[in-house]
Amino acid sequence: MTDLNSIVIPIAVMLILFGAISACVAFYFRFERRRAELLTAEMAGYRELAERALAQQEESRARIAELTGKVAEVERILRSVG
């Protein structure tokens, strides 16, 4: 009986250690996958924010170009008067 215990106990300990290591590895990769999904969602939000900022910048650029044309027209009028 002693010989059986000397074989079963080390095998049981090794199986428990192997199971614990396997569980840790599985949890780690599940955590990394979740983190990558969250990062992807966050980057999509930043991308949307950048696109809106670009659209607003283009609107501002168009408005400035329009105002520059009006200022040039006012300057032309002032030069013709003065």
N, CA, C and O of each residue as an XYZ file, in Angstrom:
328
protein
N       0.815     -1.196      0.000
C       0.000      0.000      0.000
C       0.857      1.258      0.000
O       0.472      2.272     -0.583
N       1.977      1.201      0.628
C       2.869      2.344      0.688
C       3.386      2.699     -0.704
O       3.552      3.873     -1.037
N       3.632      1.695     -1.490
C       4.139      1.953     -2.828
C       3.093      2.679     -3.682
O       3.447      3.519     -4.509
N       1.837      2.369     -3.491
C       0.765      3.027     -4.238
C       0.641      4.492     -3.826
O       0.458      5.356     -4.683
N       0.735      4.781     -2.540
C       0.682      6.169     -2.062
C       1.879      6.972     -2.545
O       1.750      8.159     -2.846
N       3.023      6.347     -2.621
C       4.210      7.064     -3.075
C       4.136      7.386     -4.564
O       4.884      8.234     -5.050
N       3.264      6.732     -5.273
C       3.080      7.020     -6.696
C       1.904      7.980     -6.897
O       2.002      8.906     -7.703
N       0.815      7.780     -6.193
C      -0.410      8.555     -6.395
C      -0.243      9.997     -5.913
O      -0.679     10.927     -6.591
N       0.370     10.188     -4.772
C       0.495     11.543     -4.211
C       1.309     12.462     -5.120
O       0.850     13.571     -5.391
N       2.484     12.072     -5.607
C       3.203     12.969     -6.534
C       2.440     13.229     -7.835
O       2.465     14.338     -8.369
N       1.767     12.201     -8.334
C       0.975     12.394     -9.555
C      -0.174     13.365     -9.292
O      -0.446     14.232    -10.123
N      -0.849     13.236     -8.158
C      -1.944     14.148     -7.815
C      -1.431     15.569     -7.651
O      -2.075     16.515     -8.105
N      -0.288     15.731     -7.013
C       0.294     17.072     -6.843
C       0.648     17.667     -8.198
O       0.394     18.845     -8.449
N       1.229     16.859     -9.065
C       1.585     17.362    -10.402
C       0.332     17.734    -11.203
O       0.324     18.745    -11.905
N      -0.717     16.929    -11.101
C      -1.961     17.252    -11.806
C      -2.581     18.535    -11.274
O      -3.084     19.351    -12.046
N      -2.548     18.718     -9.961
C      -3.073     19.952     -9.373
C      -2.262     21.153     -9.841
O      -2.833     22.178    -10.213
N      -0.937     21.036     -9.826
C      -0.087     22.139    -10.306
C      -0.331     22.421    -11.781
O      -0.432     23.578    -12.191
N      -0.426     21.356    -12.578
C      -0.683     21.532    -14.004
C      -2.033     22.212    -14.229
O      -2.151     23.091    -15.083
N      -3.042     21.812    -13.471
C      -4.370     22.436    -13.581
C      -4.334     23.904    -13.183
O      -4.957     24.746    -13.830
N      -3.605     24.207    -12.117
C      -3.511     25.601    -11.670
C      -2.787     26.451    -12.705
O      -3.213     27.566    -13.005
N      -1.705     25.933    -13.245
C      -0.960     26.684    -14.271
C      -1.819     26.866    -15.517
O      -1.831     27.945    -16.110
N      -2.537     25.820    -15.918
C      -3.422     25.916    -17.091
C      -4.516     26.955    -16.867
O      -4.833     27.735    -17.765
N      -5.094     26.963    -15.662
C      -6.143     27.942    -15.354
C      -5.586     29.353    -15.393
O      -6.238     30.258    -15.914
N      -4.389     29.558    -14.852
C      -3.770     30.888    -14.874
C      -3.517     31.358    -16.305
O      -3.771     32.514    -16.641
N      -3.017     30.458    -17.137
C      -2.755     30.814    -18.540
C      -4.062     31.148    -19.253
O      -4.124     32.112    -20.016
N      -5.104     30.357    -19.011
C      -6.401     30.612    -19.651
C      -6.970     31.960    -19.199
O      -7.461     32.733    -20.021
N      -6.906     32.239    -17.904
C      -7.405     33.524    -17.404
C      -6.595     34.688    -17.962
O      -7.152     35.740    -18.277
N      -5.285     34.505    -18.086
C      -4.437     35.570    -18.618
C      -4.838     35.901    -20.058
O      -5.001     37.071    -20.405
N      -4.996     34.873    -20.894
C      -5.330     35.140    -22.288
C      -6.747     35.683    -22.435
O      -7.013     36.486    -23.329
N      -7.651     35.256    -21.571
C      -9.000     35.821    -21.592
C      -8.944     37.301    -21.216
O      -9.624     38.127    -21.825
N      -8.134     37.630    -20.211
C      -7.954     39.017    -19.797
C      -7.357     39.847    -20.932
O      -7.820     40.955    -21.202
N      -6.344     39.320    -21.587
C      -5.709     40.053    -22.692
C      -6.676     40.265    -23.847
O      -6.671     41.327    -24.470
N      -7.508     39.264    -24.143
C      -8.485     39.415    -25.222
C      -9.489     40.516    -24.875
O      -9.833     41.336    -25.727
N      -9.959     40.532    -23.629
C     -10.903     41.565    -23.189
C     -10.256     42.943    -23.247
O     -10.878     43.915    -23.674
N      -9.000     43.015    -22.814
C      -8.286     44.291    -22.858
C      -8.136     44.786    -24.293
O      -8.278     45.979    -24.561
N      -7.850     43.876    -25.207
C      -7.715     44.258    -26.617
C      -9.052     44.742    -27.179
O      -9.085     45.691    -27.963
N     -10.151     44.101    -26.786
C     -11.471     44.542    -27.247
C     -11.787     45.932    -26.728
O     -12.304     46.771    -27.466
N     -11.478     46.179    -25.460
C     -11.726     47.508    -24.892
C     -10.858     48.565    -25.561
O     -11.313     49.678    -25.826
N      -9.615     48.214    -25.831
C      -8.709     49.151    -26.498
C      -9.205     49.470    -27.904
O      -9.123     50.615    -28.349
N      -9.717     48.463    -28.599
C     -10.255     48.685    -29.941
C     -11.454     49.623    -29.903
O     -11.585     50.516    -30.740
N     -12.326     49.410    -28.919
C     -13.498     50.286    -28.786
C     -13.077     51.705    -28.443
O     -13.647     52.666    -28.959
N     -12.089     51.840    -27.579
C     -11.621     53.170    -27.202
C     -10.965     53.874    -28.394
O     -11.167     55.070    -28.604
N     -10.194     53.136    -29.157
C      -9.558     53.728    -30.331
C     -10.601     54.140    -31.368
O     -10.411     55.136    -32.067
N     -11.688     53.397    -31.478
C     -12.766     53.783    -32.393
C     -13.379     55.104    -31.948
O     -13.717     55.948    -32.777
N     -13.521     55.280    -30.637
C     -14.026     56.554    -30.111
C     -13.086     57.699    -30.433
O     -13.530     58.777    -30.828
N     -11.784     57.475    -30.267
C     -10.808     58.510    -30.600
C     -10.823     58.821    -32.093
O     -10.690     59.975    -32.500
N     -10.987     57.773    -32.907
C     -11.035     57.978    -34.360
C     -12.237     58.842    -34.731
O     -12.130     59.739    -35.566
N     -13.387     58.565    -34.102
C     -14.589     59.359    -34.359
C     -14.375     60.804    -33.917
O     -14.779     61.740    -34.607
N     -13.742     60.975    -32.773
C     -13.446     62.321    -32.287
C     -12.518     63.058    -33.251
O     -12.713     64.245    -33.514
N     -11.523     62.371    -33.771
C     -10.602     62.988    -34.724
C     -11.323     63.362    -36.015
O     -11.042     64.411    -36.596
N     -12.239     62.526    -36.465
C     -12.989     62.835    -37.689
C     -13.869     64.064    -37.486
O     -13.975     64.912    -38.372
N     -14.502     64.158    -36.311
C     -15.326     65.348    -36.029
C     -14.454     66.601    -35.949
O     -14.832     67.661    -36.448
N     -13.289     66.472    -35.319
C     -12.387     67.623    -35.224
C     -11.929     68.060    -36.609
O     -11.829     69.255    -36.887
N     -11.651     67.094    -37.472
C     -11.244     67.418    -38.838
C     -12.360     68.127    -39.586
O     -12.107     69.092    -40.307
N     -13.597     67.658    -39.422
C     -14.732     68.302    -40.088
C     -14.903     69.736    -39.590
O     -15.146     70.647    -40.381
N     -14.774     69.931    -38.282
C     -14.894     71.285    -37.734
C     -13.750     72.177    -38.207
O     -13.938     73.367    -38.458
N     -12.567     71.586    -38.323
C     -11.426     72.358    -38.808
C     -11.653     72.776    -40.265
O     -11.337     73.905    -40.643
N     -12.188     71.889    -41.063
C     -12.469     72.236    -42.461
C     -13.549     73.307    -42.550
O     -13.470     74.198    -43.396
N     -14.563     73.229    -41.680
C     -15.585     74.285    -41.643
C     -14.953     75.617    -41.272
O     -15.258     76.645    -41.877
N     -14.085     75.599    -40.293
C     -13.414     76.828    -39.865
C     -12.551     77.384    -40.988
O     -12.516     78.594    -41.213
N     -11.856     76.498    -41.688
C     -11.000     76.936    -42.790
C     -11.844     77.586    -43.889
O     -11.456     78.609    -44.452
N     -12.996     76.987    -44.189
C     -13.875     77.554    -45.207
C     -14.416     78.909    -44.757
O     -14.495     79.848    -45.550
N     -14.787     79.003    -43.486
C     -15.306     80.264    -42.945
C     -14.225     81.347    -42.974
O     -14.507     82.496    -43.316
N     -12.999     80.988    -42.617
C     -11.893     81.955    -42.652
C     -11.634     82.409    -44.085
O     -11.377     83.588    -44.327
N     -11.700     81.478    -45.035
C     -11.503     81.854    -46.439
C     -12.609     82.816    -46.885
O     -12.348     83.775    -47.610
N     -13.839     82.555    -46.449
C     -14.948     83.443    -46.787
C     -14.736     84.825    -46.174
O     -14.937     85.842    -46.837
N     -14.333     84.855    -44.921
C     -14.092     86.144    -44.254
C     -12.903     86.878    -44.856
O     -12.906     88.107    -44.931
N     -11.897     86.143    -45.283
C     -10.739     86.778    -45.935
C     -11.182     87.460    -47.222
O     -10.735     88.563    -47.535
N     -12.055     86.802    -47.958
C     -12.587     87.420    -49.185
C     -13.372     88.676    -48.874
O     -13.261     89.669    -49.593
N     -14.174     88.649    -47.801
C     -14.947     89.837    -47.440
C     -14.038     90.973    -46.980
O     -14.273     92.133    -47.316
N     -12.998     90.638    -46.211
C     -12.052     91.667    -45.757
C     -11.332     92.274    -46.954
O     -11.114     93.485    -46.999
N     -10.963     91.445    -47.919
C     -10.306     91.965    -49.122
C     -11.238     92.903    -49.873
O     -10.807     93.926    -50.405
N     -12.518     92.549    -49.911
C     -13.494     93.415    -50.575
C     -13.640     94.740    -49.833
O     -13.710     95.795    -50.462
N     -13.687     94.695    -48.502
C     -13.781     95.930    -47.701
C     -12.531     96.783    -47.907
O     -12.634     98.003    -48.037
N     -11.353     96.158    -47.939
C     -10.121     96.910    -48.181
C     -10.146     97.561    -49.551
O      -9.723     98.706    -49.710
N     -10.643     96.830    -50.543
C     -10.719     97.396    -51.887
C     -11.642     98.620    -51.908
O     -11.337     99.628    -52.546
N     -12.775     98.516    -51.201
C     -13.705     99.632    -51.131
C     -13.074    100.828    -50.417
O     -13.213    101.969    -50.858
N     -12.381    100.555    -49.315
C     -11.725    101.626    -48.569
C     -10.634    102.298    -49.411
O     -10.476    103.518    -49.350
N      -9.902    101.541    -50.172
C      -8.854    102.141    -51.018
C      -9.463    102.984    -52.130
O      -8.911    104.015    -52.513
N     -10.616    102.532    -52.650
C     -11.233    103.314    -53.721
C     -11.823    104.616    -53.172
O     -11.895    105.611    -53.893
N     -12.247    104.620    -51.898
C     -12.805    105.829    -51.293
C     -11.689    106.766    -50.863
O     -11.762    107.978    -51.062
N     -10.646    106.177    -50.265
C      -9.599    107.002    -49.659
C      -8.556    107.329    -50.628
O      -7.594    108.019    -50.291
